Amino acid sequence: MGAAKKIKVRSVEKIRLLIAENDRQQARRLLDFFNQNGFEARMTFSGQDAKQLILNWKPTMVLADLLL
């Protein structure tokens, strides 16, 4: 058996991803990665800002630092 082939799947509608991370360098890396791979990503560095973005922007998913 050969190695499994990777299949890229892209949605017609972009998935909105909110990155809530207090480490700015890590947040930037994640943001760049997800934006380059077809997501509509935004980042925030505080819990209060994350709450406002969730209410107003309505992301599909939230990637959050648990200690934020």
C-alpha positions, 0 to 999 in steps of 0.5 A: 500500500502506498502513502495516503494522498492529501485531499484539499477541501475548500468550502464555497463559503469561508469558515470564520475563525476567531483566534483569541490568544494573548501571545501576539507572535503565536496569534500572528502565526495562526492567523497567517496559517489559517488565512493562507488556507482558505479561512476568514480569520481574525485575532484578538488578545483579550477576552473582552475583545473576543466576546465583542467579536463573537457577538458582532462578527459571529465566527463559525469557530473560536480557537481560544487560549484557555488562560486568556 
